[in-house]
Amino acid sequence: MTTMQAIEISRPGAAEVLQLTRRPIPQPGPGEVLIKVAAAGVNRPDVFQRQGNYAPPPGASDLPGLEVAGELIEGDFGGANPFGLKPGDAVCALLTGGGYAQFAVAPLPQCLPVPAGLSLLEAAALPENCFTVWSNVFDRGQLGRGEGGHTESLLVQGGSSGIGVTAIQLARAFDHRVFATAGSAEKCAACERLGAERAINYREEDFVAVLNQATAGRGVDVILDMVAGDYVAREIDSLAEGGRLVFIATLGGGKAAIDAGVLMRRRLTLTGSTLRPRPVAFKAAIARQLHEKVWPLLEAGKVRPVIHQVFAAAEAARAHALMQSSEHIGKLLLQW
């Protein structure tokens, strides 16, 4: 067999431009492996790429899909192989693209063994969320390593998203206070079941006032923000002294006005990152931290993937339409 089924973006546009097609099976290069894909995660960047607003990095597949789980088939196992993986192993992997296909290529250091007790479907929900949350909440946001050295607090904007449900669970697993925002009573209840001590319905409540009351005026130490725009000034008001605001998306707009004097007086940090274009070595370092710190939590059942719905791969357009509706709680997956 030399070809495979894949879902391609036939042209920039709405969800229906995602089309089932046939492509040559990709060939792994140096340091890469071929994965027979069982399932792929659907993520907001896939939607942006489909709309023509998020081009793949140079050299990446034009097919969407940033995470998969499946079986290792072949490739270069002679270099960096931190988890001792071999052909036939069940893995989940972070990709720069190409996940919406029956076979995908990934750098070996970005492949992790499927945590014990988890299915391939559950494992497909892990890479993008876990890599993003670890990199931004714990590395850039330094949750738990701030000025006071005490148990810290986190606000997750968009707590019912795939990223959000992971951030809530991981922060709670490390004994931090967690708050979240969401857009309905059902989503708020889901956030609280996952470990948020207070979920704030942003359509009905002011998160600044709620956090001020919940923290006795202190504020929170870290905010994970997917909105930006006019949220930024209110988030700065919600931060404790020495607090960190971490941007991972700009769904509310990329520009904001800030008071630099407030940042200086209260020693605040505004930072952010994008994961997809970072080099393999950077992602490999995160993978090692996840394997050491997060995989044991998954295997112990203290953190779990939250899957809203699984679609047949040929129904990728339906999955994208649901993601854009924001009616889901947790992850959307495509299954071959």
N, C-alpha and C positions, 0 to 999 in steps of 0.2 A: 504494500500500500504506500503510495507516494503523496496522496492528497487527503484532505480532511475537510470536514464541515467547519464553518466559521461564521460569525456574525460581523458584517462589515458596515461601515458608515457609507452608504451609497452616494451621499452628498450632504452638505451641512443642512440641518433642518430639524423638524419635529420628530417625535419618537418613531414614526413610521418609516423614516429613512434607514433604519436598521434592517438589514436584509440578510437572510441566510444565503451563503455562497459556498463555493469550494475553493480552497487555497492549497498550495504545496505545503506539506508538513515542514515546519522550520527546522533548520539544522543547527545544533548547538556549536558555538565557537569555543575558543580557549576559556577555561574557567566556567563554562556553562553546561547545563543539563537540559534534557528534554523530558517534559512531564506529560503523561497521558491524563488529561483533565477530567475529573469527575464533576467538579462544580467550580463556579467563578462568582466572586462577589460583584455586586453592582454598587457603584459609588458615585457621589455627586460630580467628581471630575470627569467621569464617563459621559455624563449629560453635557457638561461644558464642551468636551471634545466633539460630541455629536453635533452640537450647535455651531461649531466652528470657532469656539472661543478659547480653546486650550490645545494647542498643537503638541503632538508627542515630541519628546526631546530628540535631538539628532541621533539617528541609528536605531531608534525604537520602532517597533511594529506600528503600523497605522491602525491595526485593530484595537478597539477599546478593551479594557479589562486590566486592572491593576493588582489582582490577587486571585490565586487559584489553589485548589487542593486536588491531589491525584497521586498517581504512581510514577516514580522515577523510572525512566526507560533506558536512557543511555546518556553519555556525555563525558566530560573531563572531570574525573574524580581524583586526579593526581596532584592538584594544587591545594589551596585552602579548603579544608573540609572539616570545619570545627565540630560537627555533630556526628562524624563517622558515617555519613550516608552512603548508600550503595544502590545499584539498580534493583528494583522491586520494592523499595521502601515507600511507605505512604508519607507524603510530605504536604505542607502548605508553603506557599511562596509569594513573596512580593515581587511584582513585575513593573517595568516601565510602560507596558502595553502588551497586547496580544492575548489577553486572558479569555476573550470571548471566542474560544476555538477548542476543538477536540484535543489538540496538542499545543503546548506552549513552551518556550525556552526561557530559562531563568538563570542568573548567576548562582552557582552552587552555594556561596555563603549567604544568599538571601532565602535559602530553603531551610525550613525547620521541620523536624519530625512531628507528625501529628501527635498531640498530647494523648497520653494513655487514657482510654475511656471515652474519647471523642470520635465521632464519625467523620468521614470525609466532608460531608455537608457542613457539619459544625466547624470543622477546621478551615473551610473556605471562607468563613465569616471572620477569621482572626487577623490575617496579616495587615491589611490597610489600617484597620482600627488600632491594633496593638502597636504597630510601628509608629503611627501618628501620635497616639496618646503618650507613649513612653518618651518619644523625642520632644514633645512640646510641653507636657505637664511636668514630667519629672526631670528632664535634662534642661530645656530652656526655661521652664517655669520654676524649676528648683523646688517643687513642692516637698516640704519636710526639711529643707536645707536653707531656710531663710534666716533672717537676722536673729530671731528669738531662740531658735533651736528647739522650739516646742512643737506640739501637735498643731498642724496648720489647717487652713480651710481653703476649699476650692469652690468656685462658682462655675458651673458648666452651662454655657448658653446653648440652647438646643439639646436638652438632656435626653430627648427620646430618639435622637438620630443614632445611627450606627456608632459614630465616634462618641456621642454622648453617653450611651449605655455602657460603653467600655470605660470611659473616664470615671463615671460614677462608681462603678464596681471596683476598679483598681485603687482609686483614692480611698474608698472605704476599707478595702483589704489591707491597706497600709495604715489604717486607724486615723485617717484625717476626717474632719467634718466636711460634708459635701452639701452644696445647694445646687439647684438646677432651675432653669426656666424651660417652659414648654407651652404649647398653644391650646391645650384643652385639659379639662378635668381628667379625662382618661389617660392622657400622656403624663400629667403630673402624678397621678396615682402610680403609674408604671415606674416613674423615676424614684418615687419613695419606696416602692417594693424592692428596687435594686440597691437601695442604700442611701439615697438623699434624705437628709433629715427634714428638709423643707423644699418642696417644688413649688415654683411660682408661676402662675398662669399669667403670662405677659400681656394677654388681652384684657385682663381684669385687674391686675395689681402692678404696682411700681416696684421693680426688684430693688431699687436703691433703698426705699423705705423699709421693705421687708428685711433686707440684709442688715440695715442699721439697727433695727429692733432685735433681730436674732443674735447679733454679735455685740450687743450693748454698746453700739456706736463705734466699735473698733474697725469693722470692715473685714473683708476676706483677704487672704494672702495671695491667692492666684486666681485669675479668671481665664478660662479657655473660651475664646471668642470666635465664632464663625460668622458674625454679623458685620462688625465694624460700623462705618457710617455714623449716624447720630447716636449710636449706643456708646461710643467711645467716651464722651464727656461724662456720661452717667456712670460708666464703669470706673473711671478714674475716681469719681466720688465714692464708689463702693469699695475701694482698695484700702487695706490697712497700711500703716507706715511700712515702707520697705516692700510693698506689694508688687506683684508682677502681672502684667496684662499680656497675654499671648494670643496672637492672631493666627488662625489657620485658614480663614476664608473671609470674603468680603461680600456676603450676600446682601448686605444693606448699603453697599457703596464703599469705594476705596478711599474716600477723602473724609477728614474730620478735623475740627478745630480743637486745639488743646491749649491749656494754660501751662506754659513751661515753668512758671514760678511754682505752681503746685507740685510738679514733678520733682523739682529741686528740693523744696521744703520738706516733702514727705518721702524723698528718696525712692521714687517709683521707677519701675522699669517697664518700658513698652517694647515688646519684641514679637517675633513671629517667624514662620518658616514655611517652605513648601518642600515636600519630600521627594516627589517624582524625579526631579533633575539631579538630585544629590548622587555622588559617586558610589560605586559598589562598596568601597571600604567603609564609608560612613554608615550605610545600611547594614553591612555585616557586623559592625560594632553594636548597633541596636539589636540585631538578631541574637547576639551572644547575651546581651543583658536580658532580653525577653526569655531566653531559654533558662537563664539562671534565676530570674526573679518572678516571672509571670507564669511560665509553664507549670511550675509546681502548684500554683494557685488554681490553675485550670484543672490539673489532674486531681486536686483535692476537692474540687467542686465549689471552691470559695469564689471563683469568678466563672461565668459561663457565657457563651455566645447567645445573643438574643436574636432569633431569626423570625422575622415577620411573615415572610412568604417565600416559597421556592417556585420558580417558573421553569418550564422546559426552555432550553436555550433558544429554540426557535421563537419563543414568545418574549424575546428581549425588549421589544417595543412596549409591551404591556408593563414590564418591570420598570422601564424608564418613565412611562406615564404615571405610574404609582409613585415613584420617587419624586417627580415634580409636583405631585399633588400634596406631598408631605403628610399624607394620611397614615403612613406606616410608623411602627415603633420598632427600632432595631434594624436588622439587616434584611436586604433583598438578595436572593441568590439565583443564579442560572445553573441548571443541571443538564448534563448530557445523558 
